[in-house]
């Protein structure tokens, strides 16, 4: 939610988005932004993290206000991977996401 913050968060938003843009310079980091025109998508049901280990296997992580849960069961990982693909299908490509974040930083500055 790059633009859905109160004006009192102007400085924080600018810093956070700038940090995301800088992180995108790392070859193992990709940020894909879902445009505001996509009002509903599976990613709105809650955040999750997926990571691939050195052996090629996946692990997931769900975080909430009470803590976090490691996801390592194949069937649960399949659900998260499917949801990730759904989110990615709605998101802008990497380069367009970075350009959008740059535009938003300028609007917060």
Gaussian input, Z-matrix of N, CA and C with variables (Angstrom, degrees):
# hf/3-21g

backbone

0 1
 N
 C     1     B1
 C     2     B2     1     A1
 N     3     B3     2     A2     1     D1
 C     4     B4     3     A3     2     D2
 C     5     B5     4     A4     3     D3
 N     6     B6     5     A5     4     D4
 C     7     B7     6     A6     5     D5
 C     8     B8     7     A7     6     D6
 N     9     B9     8     A8     7     D7
 C    10    B10     9     A9     8     D8
 C    11    B11    10    A10     9     D9
 N    12    B12    11    A11    10    D10
 C    13    B13    12    A12    11    D11
 C    14    B14    13    A13    12    D12
 N    15    B15    14    A14    13    D13
 C    16    B16    15    A15    14    D14
 C    17    B17    16    A16    15    D15
 N    18    B18    17    A17    16    D16
 C    19    B19    18    A18    17    D17
 C    20    B20    19    A19    18    D18
 N    21    B21    20    A20    19    D19
 C    22    B22    21    A21    20    D20
 C    23    B23    22    A22    21    D21
 N    24    B24    23    A23    22    D22
 C    25    B25    24    A24    23    D23
 C    26    B26    25    A25    24    D24
 N    27    B27    26    A26    25    D25
 C    28    B28    27    A27    26    D26
 C    29    B29    28    A28    27    D27
 N    30    B30    29    A29    28    D28
 C    31    B31    30    A30    29    D29
 C    32    B32    31    A31    30    D30
 N    33    B33    32    A32    31    D31
 C    34    B34    33    A33    32    D32
 C    35    B35    34    A34    33    D33
 N    36    B36    35    A35    34    D34
 C    37    B37    36    A36    35    D35
 C    38    B38    37    A37    36    D36
 N    39    B39    38    A38    37    D37
 C    40    B40    39    A39    38    D38
 C    41    B41    40    A40    39    D39
 N    42    B42    41    A41    40    D40
 C    43    B43    42    A42    41    D41
 C    44    B44    43    A43    42    D42
 N    45    B45    44    A44    43    D43
 C    46    B46    45    A45    44    D44
 C    47    B47    46    A46    45    D45
 N    48    B48    47    A47    46    D46
 C    49    B49    48    A48    47    D47
 C    50    B50    49    A49    48    D48
 N    51    B51    50    A50    49    D49
 C    52    B52    51    A51    50    D50
 C    53    B53    52    A52    51    D51
 N    54    B54    53    A53    52    D52
 C    55    B55    54    A54    53    D53
 C    56    B56    55    A55    54    D54
 N    57    B57    56    A56    55    D55
 C    58    B58    57    A57    56    D56
 C    59    B59    58    A58    57    D57
 N    60    B60    59    A59    58    D58
 C    61    B61    60    A60    59    D59
 C    62    B62    61    A61    60    D60
 N    63    B63    62    A62    61    D61
 C    64    B64    63    A63    62    D62
 C    65    B65    64    A64    63    D63
 N    66    B66    65    A65    64    D64
 C    67    B67    66    A66    65    D65
 C    68    B68    67    A67    66    D66
 N    69    B69    68    A68    67    D67
 C    70    B70    69    A69    68    D68
 C    71    B71    70    A70    69    D69
 N    72    B72    71    A71    70    D70
 C    73    B73    72    A72    71    D71
 C    74    B74    73    A73    72    D72
 N    75    B75    74    A74    73    D73
 C    76    B76    75    A75    74    D74
 C    77    B77    76    A76    75    D75
 N    78    B78    77    A77    76    D76
 C    79    B79    78    A78    77    D77
 C    80    B80    79    A79    78    D78
 N    81    B81    80    A80    79    D79
 C    82    B82    81    A81    80    D80
 C    83    B83    82    A82    81    D81
 N    84    B84    83    A83    82    D82
 C    85    B85    84    A84    83    D83
 C    86    B86    85    A85    84    D84
 N    87    B87    86    A86    85    D85
 C    88    B88    87    A87    86    D86
 C    89    B89    88    A88    87    D87
 N    90    B90    89    A89    88    D88
 C    91    B91    90    A90    89    D89
 C    92    B92    91    A91    90    D90
 N    93    B93    92    A92    91    D91
 C    94    B94    93    A93    92    D92
 C    95    B95    94    A94    93    D93
 N    96    B96    95    A95    94    D94
 C    97    B97    96    A96    95    D95
 C    98    B98    97    A97    96    D96
 N    99    B99    98    A98    97    D97
 C   100   B100    99    A99    98    D98
 C   101   B101   100   A100    99    D99
 N   102   B102   101   A101   100   D100
 C   103   B103   102   A102   101   D101
 C   104   B104   103   A103   102   D102
 N   105   B105   104   A104   103   D103
 C   106   B106   105   A105   104   D104
 C   107   B107   106   A106   105   D105
 N   108   B108   107   A107   106   D106
 C   109   B109   108   A108   107   D107
 C   110   B110   109   A109   108   D108
 N   111   B111   110   A110   109   D109
 C   112   B112   111   A111   110   D110
 C   113   B113   112   A112   111   D111
 N   114   B114   113   A113   112   D112
 C   115   B115   114   A114   113   D113
 C   116   B116   115   A115   114   D114
 N   117   B117   116   A116   115   D115
 C   118   B118   117   A117   116   D116
 C   119   B119   118   A118   117   D117
 N   120   B120   119   A119   118   D118
 C   121   B121   120   A120   119   D119
 C   122   B122   121   A121   120   D120
 N   123   B123   122   A122   121   D121
 C   124   B124   123   A123   122   D122
 C   125   B125   124   A124   123   D123
 N   126   B126   125   A125   124   D124
 C   127   B127   126   A126   125   D125
 C   128   B128   127   A127   126   D126
 N   129   B129   128   A128   127   D127
 C   130   B130   129   A129   128   D128
 C   131   B131   130   A130   129   D129
 N   132   B132   131   A131   130   D130
 C   133   B133   132   A132   131   D131
 C   134   B134   133   A133   132   D132
 N   135   B135   134   A134   133   D133
 C   136   B136   135   A135   134   D134
 C   137   B137   136   A136   135   D135
 N   138   B138   137   A137   136   D136
 C   139   B139   138   A138   137   D137
 C   140   B140   139   A139   138   D138
 N   141   B141   140   A140   139   D139
 C   142   B142   141   A141   140   D140
 C   143   B143   142   A142   141   D141
 N   144   B144   143   A143   142   D142
 C   145   B145   144   A144   143   D143
 C   146   B146   145   A145   144   D144
 N   147   B147   146   A146   145   D145
 C   148   B148   147   A147   146   D146
 C   149   B149   148   A148   147   D147
 N   150   B150   149   A149   148   D148
 C   151   B151   150   A150   149   D149
 C   152   B152   151   A151   150   D150
 N   153   B153   152   A152   151   D151
 C   154   B154   153   A153   152   D152
 C   155   B155   154   A154   153   D153
 N   156   B156   155   A155   154   D154
 C   157   B157   156   A156   155   D155
 C   158   B158   157   A157   156   D156
 N   159   B159   158   A158   157   D157
 C   160   B160   159   A159   158   D158
 C   161   B161   160   A160   159   D159
 N   162   B162   161   A161   160   D160
 C   163   B163   162   A162   161   D161
 C   164   B164   163   A163   162   D162
 N   165   B165   164   A164   163   D163
 C   166   B166   165   A165   164   D164
 C   167   B167   166   A166   165   D165
 N   168   B168   167   A167   166   D166
 C   169   B169   168   A168   167   D167
 C   170   B170   169   A169   168   D168
 N   171   B171   170   A170   169   D169
 C   172   B172   171   A171   170   D170
 C   173   B173   172   A172   171   D171
 N   174   B174   173   A173   172   D172
 C   175   B175   174   A174   173   D173
 C   176   B176   175   A175   174   D174
 N   177   B177   176   A176   175   D175
 C   178   B178   177   A177   176   D176
 C   179   B179   178   A178   177   D177
 N   180   B180   179   A179   178   D178
 C   181   B181   180   A180   179   D179
 C   182   B182   181   A181   180   D180
 N   183   B183   182   A182   181   D181
 C   184   B184   183   A183   182   D182
 C   185   B185   184   A184   183   D183
 N   186   B186   185   A185   184   D184
 C   187   B187   186   A186   185   D185
 C   188   B188   187   A187   186   D186
 N   189   B189   188   A188   187   D187
 C   190   B190   189   A189   188   D188
 C   191   B191   190   A190   189   D189
 N   192   B192   191   A191   190   D190
 C   193   B193   192   A192   191   D191
 C   194   B194   193   A193   192   D192
 N   195   B195   194   A194   193   D193
 C   196   B196   195   A195   194   D194
 C   197   B197   196   A196   195   D195
 N   198   B198   197   A197   196   D196
 C   199   B199   198   A198   197   D197
 C   200   B200   199   A199   198   D198
 N   201   B201   200   A200   199   D199
 C   202   B202   201   A201   200   D200
 C   203   B203   202   A202   201   D201
 N   204   B204   203   A203   202   D202
 C   205   B205   204   A204   203   D203
 C   206   B206   205   A205   204   D204
 N   207   B207   206   A206   205   D205
 C   208   B208   207   A207   206   D206
 C   209   B209   208   A208   207   D207
 N   210   B210   209   A209   208   D208
 C   211   B211   210   A210   209   D209
 C   212   B212   211   A211   210   D210
 N   213   B213   212   A212   211   D211
 C   214   B214   213   A213   212   D212
 C   215   B215   214   A214   213   D213
 N   216   B216   215   A215   214   D214
 C   217   B217   216   A216   215   D215
 C   218   B218   217   A217   216   D216
 N   219   B219   218   A218   217   D217
 C   220   B220   219   A219   218   D218
 C   221   B221   220   A220   219   D219
 N   222   B222   221   A221   220   D220
 C   223   B223   222   A222   221   D221
 C   224   B224   223   A223   222   D222
 N   225   B225   224   A224   223   D223
 C   226   B226   225   A225   224   D224
 C   227   B227   226   A226   225   D225
 N   228   B228   227   A227   226   D226
 C   229   B229   228   A228   227   D227
 C   230   B230   229   A229   228   D228
 N   231   B231   230   A230   229   D229
 C   232   B232   231   A231   230   D230
 C   233   B233   232   A232   231   D231
 N   234   B234   233   A233   232   D232
 C   235   B235   234   A234   233   D233
 C   236   B236   235   A235   234   D234
 N   237   B237   236   A236   235   D235
 C   238   B238   237   A237   236   D236
 C   239   B239   238   A238   237   D237
 N   240   B240   239   A239   238   D238
 C   241   B241   240   A240   239   D239
 C   242   B242   241   A241   240   D240
 N   243   B243   242   A242   241   D241
 C   244   B244   243   A243   242   D242
 C   245   B245   244   A244   243   D243
 N   246   B246   245   A245   244   D244
 C   247   B247   246   A246   245   D245
 C   248   B248   247   A247   246   D246
 N   249   B249   248   A248   247   D247
 C   250   B250   249   A249   248   D248
 C   251   B251   250   A250   249   D249
 N   252   B252   251   A251   250   D250
 C   253   B253   252   A252   251   D251
 C   254   B254   253   A253   252   D252
 N   255   B255   254   A254   253   D253
 C   256   B256   255   A255   254   D254
 C   257   B257   256   A256   255   D255
 N   258   B258   257   A257   256   D256
 C   259   B259   258   A258   257   D257
 C   260   B260   259   A259   258   D258
 N   261   B261   260   A260   259   D259
 C   262   B262   261   A261   260   D260
 C   263   B263   262   A262   261   D261
 N   264   B264   263   A263   262   D262
 C   265   B265   264   A264   263   D263
 C   266   B266   265   A265   264   D264
 N   267   B267   266   A266   265   D265
 C   268   B268   267   A267   266   D266
 C   269   B269   268   A268   267   D267
 N   270   B270   269   A269   268   D268
 C   271   B271   270   A270   269   D269
 C   272   B272   271   A271   270   D270
 N   273   B273   272   A272   271   D271
 C   274   B274   273   A273   272   D272
 C   275   B275   274   A274   273   D273
 N   276   B276   275   A275   274   D274
 C   277   B277   276   A276   275   D275
 C   278   B278   277   A277   276   D276
 N   279   B279   278   A278   277   D277
 C   280   B280   279   A279   278   D278
 C   281   B281   280   A280   279   D279
 N   282   B282   281   A281   280   D280
 C   283   B283   282   A282   281   D281
 C   284   B284   283   A283   282   D282
 N   285   B285   284   A284   283   D283
 C   286   B286   285   A285   284   D284
 C   287   B287   286   A286   285   D285
 N   288   B288   287   A287   286   D286
 C   289   B289   288   A288   287   D287
 C   290   B290   289   A289   288   D288
 N   291   B291   290   A290   289   D289
 C   292   B292   291   A291   290   D290
 C   293   B293   292   A292   291   D291
 N   294   B294   293   A293   292   D292
 C   295   B295   294   A294   293   D293
 C   296   B296   295   A295   294   D294
 N   297   B297   296   A296   295   D295
 C   298   B298   297   A297   296   D296
 C   299   B299   298   A298   297   D297
 N   300   B300   299   A299   298   D298
 C   301   B301   300   A300   299   D299
 C   302   B302   301   A301   300   D300
 N   303   B303   302   A302   301   D301
 C   304   B304   303   A303   302   D302
 C   305   B305   304   A304   303   D303
 N   306   B306   305   A305   304   D304
 C   307   B307   306   A306   305   D305
 C   308   B308   307   A307   306   D306
 N   309   B309   308   A308   307   D307
 C   310   B310   309   A309   308   D308
 C   311   B311   310   A310   309   D309
 N   312   B312   311   A311   310   D310
 C   313   B313   312   A312   311   D311
 C   314   B314   313   A313   312   D312
 N   315   B315   314   A314   313   D313
 C   316   B316   315   A315   314   D314
 C   317   B317   316   A316   315   D315
 N   318   B318   317   A317   316   D316
 C   319   B319   318   A318   317   D317
 C   320   B320   319   A319   318   D318
 N   321   B321   320   A320   319   D319
 C   322   B322   321   A321   320   D320
 C   323   B323   322   A322   321   D321
 N   324   B324   323   A323   322   D322
 C   325   B325   324   A324   323   D323
 C   326   B326   325   A325   324   D324

   B1=1.4404
   B2=1.5203
   B3=1.2878
   B4=1.4559
   B5=1.5180
   B6=1.3184
   B7=1.4688
   B8=1.5143
   B9=1.2994
   B10=1.4672
   B11=1.5202
   B12=1.3068
   B13=1.4638
   B14=1.5158
   B15=1.2943
   B16=1.4587
   B17=1.5264
   B18=1.3104
   B19=1.4668
   B20=1.5354
   B21=1.3208
   B22=1.4658
   B23=1.5303
   B24=1.3313
   B25=1.4636
   B26=1.5257
   B27=1.3106
   B28=1.4600
   B29=1.5287
   B30=1.3226
   B31=1.4634
   B32=1.5183
   B33=1.3036
   B34=1.4623
   B35=1.5239
   B36=1.3183
   B37=1.4610
   B38=1.5213
   B39=1.3045
   B40=1.4649
   B41=1.5296
   B42=1.3248
   B43=1.4681
   B44=1.5210
   B45=1.3135
   B46=1.4629
   B47=1.5259
   B48=1.3162
   B49=1.4634
   B50=1.5271
   B51=1.3218
   B52=1.4651
   B53=1.5241
   B54=1.3119
   B55=1.4714
   B56=1.5323
   B57=1.3182
   B58=1.4696
   B59=1.5285
   B60=1.3222
   B61=1.4642
   B62=1.5228
   B63=1.3244
   B64=1.4707
   B65=1.5311
   B66=1.3321
   B67=1.4646
   B68=1.5287
   B69=1.3179
   B70=1.4702
   B71=1.5257
   B72=1.3266
   B73=1.4614
   B74=1.5298
   B75=1.3329
   B76=1.4635
   B77=1.5204
   B78=1.3134
   B79=1.4697
   B80=1.5248
   B81=1.3196
   B82=1.4625
   B83=1.5320
   B84=1.3387
   B85=1.4623
   B86=1.5262
   B87=1.3068
   B88=1.4612
   B89=1.5238
   B90=1.3042
   B91=1.4567
   B92=1.5186
   B93=1.3225
   B94=1.4561
   B95=1.5277
   B96=1.3158
   B97=1.4603
   B98=1.5217
   B99=1.3139
   B100=1.4635
   B101=1.5258
   B102=1.3311
   B103=1.4659
   B104=1.5286
   B105=1.3121
   B106=1.4653
   B107=1.5327
   B108=1.3341
   B109=1.4610
   B110=1.5279
   B111=1.3332
   B112=1.4639
   B113=1.5256
   B114=1.3162
   B115=1.4620
   B116=1.5245
   B117=1.3262
   B118=1.4555
   B119=1.5252
   B120=1.3223
   B121=1.4600
   B122=1.5204
   B123=1.3095
   B124=1.4695
   B125=1.5283
   B126=1.3268
   B127=1.4599
   B128=1.5172
   B129=1.3166
   B130=1.4629
   B131=1.5236
   B132=1.3345
   B133=1.4624
   B134=1.5195
   B135=1.3283
   B136=1.4562
   B137=1.5113
   B138=1.3287
   B139=1.4617
   B140=1.5294
   B141=1.3170
   B142=1.4610
   B143=1.5139
   B144=1.3137
   B145=1.4543
   B146=1.5171
   B147=1.3169
   B148=1.4601
   B149=1.5191
   B150=1.3028
   B151=1.4659
   B152=1.5149
   B153=1.3156
   B154=1.4669
   B155=1.5188
   B156=1.3119
   B157=1.4530
   B158=1.5160
   B159=1.3159
   B160=1.4533
   B161=1.5145
   B162=1.3311
   B163=1.4698
   B164=1.5299
   B165=1.3279
   B166=1.4675
   B167=1.5102
   B168=1.3326
   B169=1.4599
   B170=1.5254
   B171=1.3180
   B172=1.4571
   B173=1.5227
   B174=1.3203
   B175=1.4526
   B176=1.5296
   B177=1.3087
   B178=1.4572
   B179=1.5068
   B180=1.3275
   B181=1.4573
   B182=1.5201
   B183=1.3183
   B184=1.4572
   B185=1.5161
   B186=1.3131
   B187=1.4575
   B188=1.5220
   B189=1.3111
   B190=1.4588
   B191=1.5210
   B192=1.3062
   B193=1.4590
   B194=1.5230
   B195=1.3071
   B196=1.4603
   B197=1.5248
   B198=1.3095
   B199=1.4629
   B200=1.5127
   B201=1.3169
   B202=1.4535
   B203=1.5120
   B204=1.3238
   B205=1.4519
   B206=1.5204
   B207=1.3097
   B208=1.4534
   B209=1.5269
   B210=1.3200
   B211=1.4592
   B212=1.5267
   B213=1.3405
   B214=1.4602
   B215=1.5292
   B216=1.3234
   B217=1.4646
   B218=1.5252
   B219=1.3197
   B220=1.4611
   B221=1.5284
   B222=1.3174
   B223=1.4620
   B224=1.5325
   B225=1.3283
   B226=1.4618
   B227=1.5348
   B228=1.3214
   B229=1.4619
   B230=1.5307
   B231=1.3263
   B232=1.4607
   B233=1.5273
   B234=1.3288
   B235=1.4701
   B236=1.5213
   B237=1.3360
   B238=1.4668
   B239=1.5210
   B240=1.3229
   B241=1.4667
   B242=1.5270
   B243=1.3176
   B244=1.4612
   B245=1.5264
   B246=1.3135
   B247=1.4603
   B248=1.5269
   B249=1.3417
   B250=1.4554
   B251=1.5288
   B252=1.3183
   B253=1.4677
   B254=1.5269
   B255=1.3144
   B256=1.4600
   B257=1.5275
   B258=1.3202
   B259=1.4655
   B260=1.5271
   B261=1.3200
   B262=1.4683
   B263=1.5235
   B264=1.3281
   B265=1.4627
   B266=1.5233
   B267=1.3188
   B268=1.4648
   B269=1.5277
   B270=1.3242
   B271=1.4670
   B272=1.5277
   B273=1.3268
   B274=1.4633
   B275=1.5220
   B276=1.3221
   B277=1.4646
   B278=1.5281
   B279=1.3177
   B280=1.4665
   B281=1.5318
   B282=1.3166
   B283=1.4686
   B284=1.5219
   B285=1.3414
   B286=1.4605
   B287=1.5300
   B288=1.3180
   B289=1.4689
   B290=1.5239
   B291=1.3268
   B292=1.4673
   B293=1.5218
   B294=1.3213
   B295=1.4693
   B296=1.5323
   B297=1.3189
   B298=1.4627
   B299=1.5234
   B300=1.3316
   B301=1.4659
   B302=1.5263
   B303=1.3217
   B304=1.4664
   B305=1.5235
   B306=1.3302
   B307=1.4646
   B308=1.5277
   B309=1.3290
   B310=1.4591
   B311=1.5252
   B312=1.3480
   B313=1.4720
   B314=1.5261
   B315=1.3098
   B316=1.4699
   B317=1.5294
   B318=1.3263
   B319=1.4613
   B320=1.5253
   B321=1.3315
   B322=1.4711
   B323=1.5206
   B324=1.3246
   B325=1.4801
   B326=1.5095
   A1=108.05
   A2=113.79
   A3=120.31
   A4=113.39
   A5=117.09
   A6=119.89
   A7=113.56
   A8=118.17
   A9=120.64
   A10=112.00
   A11=115.56
   A12=119.88
   A13=109.21
   A14=114.99
   A15=122.27
   A16=109.73
   A17=116.79
   A18=122.06
   A19=112.44
   A20=117.41
   A21=120.09
   A22=111.96
   A23=116.78
   A24=121.68
   A25=112.56
   A26=117.41
   A27=122.77
   A28=112.32
   A29=118.72
   A30=122.27
   A31=112.40
   A32=116.63
   A33=121.51
   A34=110.44
   A35=116.95
   A36=120.62
   A37=110.89
   A38=116.27
   A39=120.41
   A40=110.59
   A41=117.06
   A42=121.16
   A43=111.64
   A44=117.11
   A45=120.51
   A46=111.84
   A47=116.73
   A48=119.52
   A49=109.82
   A50=117.16
   A51=120.36
   A52=110.11
   A53=117.02
   A54=120.89
   A55=110.87
   A56=117.26
   A57=120.50
   A58=111.11
   A59=116.71
   A60=120.85
   A61=109.87
   A62=116.92
   A63=120.82
   A64=110.93
   A65=117.21
   A66=120.82
   A67=110.59
   A68=117.02
   A69=120.83
   A70=112.50
   A71=117.38
   A72=120.59
   A73=111.41
   A74=116.91
   A75=121.36
   A76=108.50
   A77=116.57
   A78=119.39
   A79=113.60
   A80=117.70
   A81=119.80
   A82=113.04
   A83=117.10
   A84=120.76
   A85=109.42
   A86=116.35
   A87=121.84
   A88=107.90
   A89=116.10
   A90=122.04
   A91=107.01
   A92=116.33
   A93=122.10
   A94=107.47
   A95=116.47
   A96=122.58
   A97=109.87
   A98=115.38
   A99=120.57
   A100=107.02
   A101=117.13
   A102=119.51
   A103=111.94
   A104=115.80
   A105=120.90
   A106=112.32
   A107=117.01
   A108=119.80
   A109=112.16
   A110=116.72
   A111=121.39
   A112=106.38
   A113=115.82
   A114=119.44
   A115=113.71
   A116=117.94
   A117=120.88
   A118=109.97
   A119=115.37
   A120=121.11
   A121=108.38
   A122=116.86
   A123=122.63
   A124=112.45
   A125=117.82
   A126=120.83
   A127=114.02
   A128=116.96
   A129=120.44
   A130=113.26
   A131=117.56
   A132=119.95
   A133=112.43
   A134=117.50
   A135=120.77
   A136=112.01
   A137=115.37
   A138=119.57
   A139=112.24
   A140=114.96
   A141=121.18
   A142=108.43
   A143=115.11
   A144=121.77
   A145=108.25
   A146=116.24
   A147=122.41
   A148=107.91
   A149=116.31
   A150=121.05
   A151=108.99
   A152=114.75
   A153=120.37
   A154=108.02
   A155=115.93
   A156=121.81
   A157=111.87
   A158=115.95
   A159=122.49
   A160=113.29
   A161=116.00
   A162=120.22
   A163=112.39
   A164=116.62
   A165=120.71
   A166=114.17
   A167=117.28
   A168=120.98
   A169=112.04
   A170=115.39
   A171=121.65
   A172=111.37
   A173=114.87
   A174=122.76
   A175=106.60
   A176=115.83
   A177=120.82
   A178=110.72
   A179=115.26
   A180=120.80
   A181=108.27
   A182=115.96
   A183=122.70
   A184=108.14
   A185=116.34
   A186=120.43
   A187=109.30
   A188=115.32
   A189=120.20
   A190=108.69
   A191=117.60
   A192=121.60
   A193=113.51
   A194=118.12
   A195=121.26
   A196=113.17
   A197=117.39
   A198=119.96
   A199=111.39
   A200=115.64
   A201=120.43
   A202=111.51
   A203=114.98
   A204=121.54
   A205=109.21
   A206=116.08
   A207=121.90
   A208=108.66
   A209=116.45
   A210=121.79
   A211=108.40
   A212=116.62
   A213=119.31
   A214=113.31
   A215=118.56
   A216=121.41
   A217=108.76
   A218=116.18
   A219=121.39
   A220=113.07
   A221=117.71
   A222=120.13
   A223=111.55
   A224=117.41
   A225=120.71
   A226=110.93
   A227=116.13
   A228=120.24
   A229=110.61
   A230=117.16
   A231=120.85
   A232=110.75
   A233=117.27
   A234=121.22
   A235=110.00
   A236=116.90
   A237=119.76
   A238=111.78
   A239=117.47
   A240=120.30
   A241=110.68
   A242=117.32
   A243=121.37
   A244=110.74
   A245=116.70
   A246=120.32
   A247=110.96
   A248=116.47
   A249=119.95
   A250=110.20
   A251=117.14
   A252=120.73
   A253=110.86
   A254=116.60
   A255=120.70
   A256=110.89
   A257=116.42
   A258=120.98
   A259=109.79
   A260=117.06
   A261=121.59
   A262=111.99
   A263=116.87
   A264=119.23
   A265=111.62
   A266=117.80
   A267=122.43
   A268=112.60
   A269=116.69
   A270=121.41
   A271=112.08
   A272=113.96
   A273=120.66
   A274=109.46
   A275=117.96
   A276=120.04
   A277=110.41
   A278=116.39
   A279=123.07
   A280=112.47
   A281=118.06
   A282=121.73
   A283=111.50
   A284=117.76
   A285=120.50
   A286=111.15
   A287=116.79
   A288=120.46
   A289=110.54
   A290=116.58
   A291=120.85
   A292=110.01
   A293=117.04
   A294=120.51
   A295=110.85
   A296=117.13
   A297=120.41
   A298=110.24
   A299=117.24
   A300=119.70
   A301=110.66
   A302=118.09
   A303=121.12
   A304=111.02
   A305=117.03
   A306=120.81
   A307=110.73
   A308=115.89
   A309=120.23
   A310=110.80
   A311=117.20
   A312=119.88
   A313=110.16
   A314=116.32
   A315=119.11
   A316=110.31
   A317=117.77
   A318=119.72
   A319=111.96
   A320=118.00
   A321=121.64
   A322=111.40
   A323=117.70
   A324=121.21
   A325=111.87
   D1=79.94
   D2=-174.24
   D3=-71.07
   D4=-28.13
   D5=-174.99
   D6=-117.75
   D7=-1.49
   D8=-174.31
   D9=-96.43
   D10=56.84
   D11=178.78
   D12=-132.23
   D13=154.23
   D14=177.05
   D15=-66.53
   D16=151.08
   D17=-179.99
   D18=-56.72
   D19=-26.03
   D20=-179.44
   D21=-68.01
   D22=-13.33
   D23=179.03
   D24=-97.65
   D25=10.74
   D26=-175.61
   D27=-50.43
   D28=-51.78
   D29=-178.50
   D30=-64.74
   D31=-44.15
   D32=-179.36
   D33=-64.68
   D34=-44.84
   D35=-179.90
   D36=-61.56
   D37=-43.91
   D38=179.41
   D39=-60.53
   D40=-44.57
   D41=179.62
   D42=-65.11
   D43=-43.58
   D44=-177.55
   D45=-66.75
   D46=-42.37
   D47=-179.81
   D48=-69.15
   D49=-38.06
   D50=175.79
   D51=-60.52
   D52=-40.97
   D53=177.61
   D54=-62.16
   D55=-41.77
   D56=177.75
   D57=-61.86
   D58=-42.74
   D59=178.81
   D60=-61.59
   D61=-44.03
   D62=178.59
   D63=-63.99
   D64=-38.83
   D65=179.40
   D66=-63.59
   D67=-32.01
   D68=179.81
   D69=-64.28
   D70=-16.19
   D71=177.46
   D72=-72.76
   D73=-18.83
   D74=176.85
   D75=-76.86
   D76=135.52
   D77=-173.87
   D78=-66.51
   D79=-21.96
   D80=-178.91
   D81=-95.97
   D82=7.49
   D83=-179.55
   D84=-117.58
   D85=130.06
   D86=174.78
   D87=-135.18
   D88=129.87
   D89=176.71
   D90=-113.30
   D91=128.91
   D92=179.65
   D93=-124.01
   D94=118.80
   D95=-175.92
   D96=-94.94
   D97=134.54
   D98=174.04
   D99=-89.42
   D100=123.00
   D101=-178.10
   D102=-64.84
   D103=153.51
   D104=-177.86
   D105=-64.28
   D106=-20.39
   D107=178.36
   D108=-64.43
   D109=-23.01
   D110=176.90
   D111=-88.13
   D112=96.48
   D113=-171.53
   D114=-77.42
   D115=-34.55
   D116=-179.17
   D117=-128.27
   D118=135.29
   D119=174.94
   D120=-160.15
   D121=163.67
   D122=-174.20
   D123=-62.52
   D124=-24.69
   D125=179.80
   D126=-65.03
   D127=-19.25
   D128=179.41
   D129=-75.93
   D130=-9.07
   D131=-179.57
   D132=-77.75
   D133=-10.50
   D134=176.39
   D135=146.48
   D136=152.75
   D137=-177.54
   D138=-76.52
   D139=151.80
   D140=172.64
   D141=-152.24
   D142=158.24
   D143=179.47
   D144=-122.48
   D145=138.19
   D146=173.70
   D147=-122.45
   D148=137.20
   D149=177.66
   D150=-139.53
   D151=145.16
   D152=177.71
   D153=-108.09
   D154=129.24
   D155=-179.91
   D156=-79.91
   D157=173.57
   D158=178.53
   D159=-59.48
   D160=-25.58
   D161=179.31
   D162=-86.36
   D163=1.04
   D164=179.44
   D165=89.73
   D166=-6.65
   D167=179.98
   D168=-80.02
   D169=152.48
   D170=-179.31
   D171=-97.23
   D172=151.79
   D173=170.75
   D174=-140.56
   D175=145.10
   D176=179.33
   D177=-118.62
   D178=163.17
   D179=178.77
   D180=-146.37
   D181=128.67
   D182=176.22
   D183=-113.80
   D184=133.29
   D185=-178.90
   D186=-122.65
   D187=139.45
   D188=175.49
   D189=-140.66
   D190=-173.39
   D191=-175.86
   D192=-68.00
   D193=-17.03
   D194=-178.74
   D195=-101.92
   D196=-5.94
   D197=-179.38
   D198=147.23
   D199=-155.94
   D200=-178.54
   D201=-136.30
   D202=161.26
   D203=-179.50
   D204=-131.70
   D205=127.60
   D206=175.17
   D207=-81.36
   D208=132.64
   D209=-179.03
   D210=-111.47
   D211=117.08
   D212=-179.31
   D213=-135.35
   D214=-0.20
   D215=176.87
   D216=-77.04
   D217=135.46
   D218=-177.01
   D219=-54.00
   D220=-43.55
   D221=-176.95
   D222=-68.43
   D223=-36.96
   D224=177.45
   D225=-70.78
   D226=-39.45
   D227=177.26
   D228=-63.56
   D229=-37.75
   D230=178.00
   D231=-61.26
   D232=-38.73
   D233=177.83
   D234=-64.99
   D235=-47.32
   D236=-179.75
   D237=-64.08
   D238=-40.97
   D239=178.34
   D240=-63.24
   D241=-39.37
   D242=177.27
   D243=-64.58
   D244=-41.89
   D245=178.61
   D246=-66.23
   D247=-38.37
   D248=177.33
   D249=-61.11
   D250=-43.94
   D251=178.73
   D252=-62.06
   D253=-37.08
   D254=177.30
   D255=-64.38
   D256=-44.24
   D257=177.56
   D258=-62.57
   D259=-47.73
   D260=-179.02
   D261=-60.57
   D262=-32.89
   D263=-179.82
   D264=-67.93
   D265=-23.32
   D266=178.27
   D267=-92.70
   D268=-19.76
   D269=-173.69
   D270=-80.37
   D271=156.66
   D272=173.94
   D273=-71.21
   D274=153.30
   D275=173.35
   D276=-60.58
   D277=162.13
   D278=-175.37
   D279=-50.94
   D280=-54.06
   D281=-176.32
   D282=-62.15
   D283=-42.65
   D284=178.51
   D285=-66.72
   D286=-34.97
   D287=177.01
   D288=-63.19
   D289=-43.32
   D290=179.23
   D291=-63.62
   D292=-43.99
   D293=179.53
   D294=-62.42
   D295=-40.65
   D296=177.75
   D297=-63.73
   D298=-43.04
   D299=178.93
   D300=-62.04
   D301=-38.29
   D302=177.54
   D303=-62.99
   D304=-41.92
   D305=177.34
   D306=-61.98
   D307=-42.93
   D308=-178.11
   D309=-66.30
   D310=-40.24
   D311=177.63
   D312=-58.61
   D313=-42.16
   D314=178.97
   D315=-62.66
   D316=-38.10
   D317=179.72
   D318=-69.64
   D319=-27.37
   D320=177.93
   D321=-83.50
   D322=-17.90
   D323=-177.17
   D324=-82.01

